[in-house]
Amino acid sequence: MATSKILKLLLQKNDSAISVVIPSEMKQLIAEYAKVENMSESQYVKLAIIERLDRDIKQR
């Protein structure tokens, strides 16, 4: 499951590993939105994953 892989990477707190699994087009969008939200790209990705998991849990 892709989510499990991503969560394992996040738990490692390895930002370069997180960056590897994200396509370049998404990296550009993440960089733009992270700058707007005044946070690092890895923080933005972690927040997005948490929000998605929260949504999925609520839909159960």
Contact map, one row per residue, 1 for C-alpha under 8 A:
111110000000000000000000000000000000000000000000000000000000
111111000000000000000000000000000000000000000000000000000000
111111100000000000000000000000000000000000000000000000000000
111111110000000000000000000000000000000000000000000000000000
111111111000000000000000000000000000000000000000000000000000
011111111100000001000000000000000000000000000000000000000000
001111111110000000000000000000000000000000000000000000000000
000111111111000000000000000000000000000000000000000000000000
000011111111110011000000000000000000000000000000000000000000
000001111111111001000000000000000000000000000100000000000000
000000111111110000000000000000000000000000000000000000000000
000000011111110000000000000000000000000000000000000000000000
000000001111111000000000000000000000000000000000000000000000
000000001111111111000000000000000000000000000000000000000000
000000000100111111100000000000000000000001000000000000000000
000000000000011111110000000000000000000000000000000000000000
000000001000011111111000000000000000000000000000000000000000
000001001100011111111100000000000000000001000000000000000000
000000000000001111111100001000000000000001000000000000000000
000000000000000111111110000000000000000000000000000000000000
000000000000000011111110000000000000000000000000000000000000
000000000000000001111111011000000000000000000000000000000000
000000000000000000011111111000000000000000000000000000000000
000000000000000000000111111100000000000000000000000000000000
000000000000000000000011111110000000000000000000000000000000
000000000000000000000111111111000000000000000000000000000000
000000000000000000100111111111100000000000000000000000000000
000000000000000000000001111111110000000000000000000000000000
000000000000000000000000111111111000000000000000000000000000
000000000000000000000000011111111100000010011000000000000000
000000000000000000000000001111111110000010000000000000000000
000000000000000000000000000111111111000000000000000000000000
000000000000000000000000000011111111100000010000000000000000
000000000000000000000000000001111111111110010000000000000000
000000000000000000000000000000111111111100000000000000000000
000000000000000000000000000000011111111000000000000000000000
000000000000000000000000000000001111111000000000000000000000
000000000000000000000000000000000111111100000000000000000000
000000000000000000000000000000000111111110110000000000000000
000000000000000000000000000000000110011111110000000000000000
000000000000000000000000000001100100001111111000000000000000
000000000000001001100000000000000000000111111100000000000000
000000000000000000000000000000000000001111111110000000000000
000000000000000000000000000001001100001111111111000000000000
000000000000000000000000000001000000000011111111100000000000
000000000100000000000000000000000000000001111111110000000000
000000000000000000000000000000000000000000111111111000000000
000000000000000000000000000000000000000000011111111100000000
000000000000000000000000000000000000000000001111111110000000
000000000000000000000000000000000000000000000111111111000000
000000000000000000000000000000000000000000000011111111100000
000000000000000000000000000000000000000000000001111111110000
000000000000000000000000000000000000000000000000111111111000
000000000000000000000000000000000000000000000000011111111100
000000000000000000000000000000000000000000000000001111111110
000000000000000000000000000000000000000000000000000111111111
000000000000000000000000000000000000000000000000000011111111
000000000000000000000000000000000000000000000000000001111111
000000000000000000000000000000000000000000000000000000111111
000000000000000000000000000000000000000000000000000000011111
